Amino acid sequence: MTETYKIEGMTCGNCKASVEKVLLGFPDVSEATVNLEKGEAQLTMSKAVSEVSLRSALPKKYTIAKKESGHELVTTVSVPISEKSKLQQLKPLFLILLYISVAVVLMHFEQFSMRMMMLDFMGLFFIVFSFFKMLDLKGFPGSFSMYDPLAKRLPLYAQVYPFIEVALGLMFLMRYQISIALIITIFVLGITTIGVAQTLFNKKAIRCACLGTALNLPMTEATFVENTIMLIMSLALIVGF
């Protein structure tokens, strides 16, 4: 017998592999095919496996619903994330931005220059954020393509994106071809910001890939604000040039 289930919470290739591994762990499941894009899993079973068992075996981050006669019967309840818990989950992001900001202030403590501070902030921003993406180069493209419009259509772009951030970071810190770096920044962050805005507008609960897959950050308004600030800084600097 074959049954199809709706699974929510998968954001990347690692999630897909993890879910497949769990489902195939049931003795009565002979085949498990997970479709990341559709968020579905098709199970071929010799004997029906209870939905309670499936729910218990899967990590709590996933919800499961059995599809029957063209509609979905939800068998798990996702507890809405409160505003406080959102802030707790975003704590690593805020700490990193705080550390970068403090570092920039200390670098220009004796000679204040808003323009130089903005360039160094953007340089450190890209270097630090690319580091976390480098920790999982295989898993990052899948997460990134969940909301970035260009990465959805061009998988290669998602694969090289961490290296683009490294290059931009070095260009800003070394003051090399700043005008070109600003144009590229506006282009890549502009596309990502559009994707983030669409995700928030559609109220999709997916993981933000700004810090790669090492940290489980939810896609929230903070991500949109973070990108917007970088875009404003880029536009302000490019007008200066």
PELIN-V62666 format. One line per field, one symbol per residue. ss: DSSP state (A for helix, B for strand, O for the rest). psi: psi as a letter, one per 20 degrees, with the letter a starting at -180 (. if undefined). A space follows every 10 residues. Layout:
# PELIN-V62666
ss->???
psi->???
This chain:
# PELIN-V62666
ss->OBBBBBBBOO OOAAAAAAAA AAAAOOOOBB BBBBBOOOOB BBBBBOOOOO AAAAAAAOOO OOBBBBBBOO BBBBOOOOOO OOAAAAAAAO AAAAAAAAAA AAAAAAAOOO OOOAAAAAAA AAAAAAAAAA AAAAOOAAAA AAAAOOOOAA AAAOAAAAAA AAAAAAAAAA AAAOOOOAAA AAAAAAAAAA AAAAAAAAAA AOOOOOBBOO OOOOOOBBOO AAAAAAAAAA AAAAAAAAAA O
psi->qpqpqppqip irhhgghggg gghiiphioh poopoggilq pppoqhqppq hhgghhhqqh iqqqpppplj rpopiqpppp prhghghghj ghghgghggg ggggghhkgh npohghghgh ghghgggghh ghhhhmhhhg hgghihipgh hhhnhhghhi ghhghggggh gghjlplggg hgggghgghg gghgggghgh hilpnrppjh kbjhpnpqoa hhgggghggh gggggghhhh .
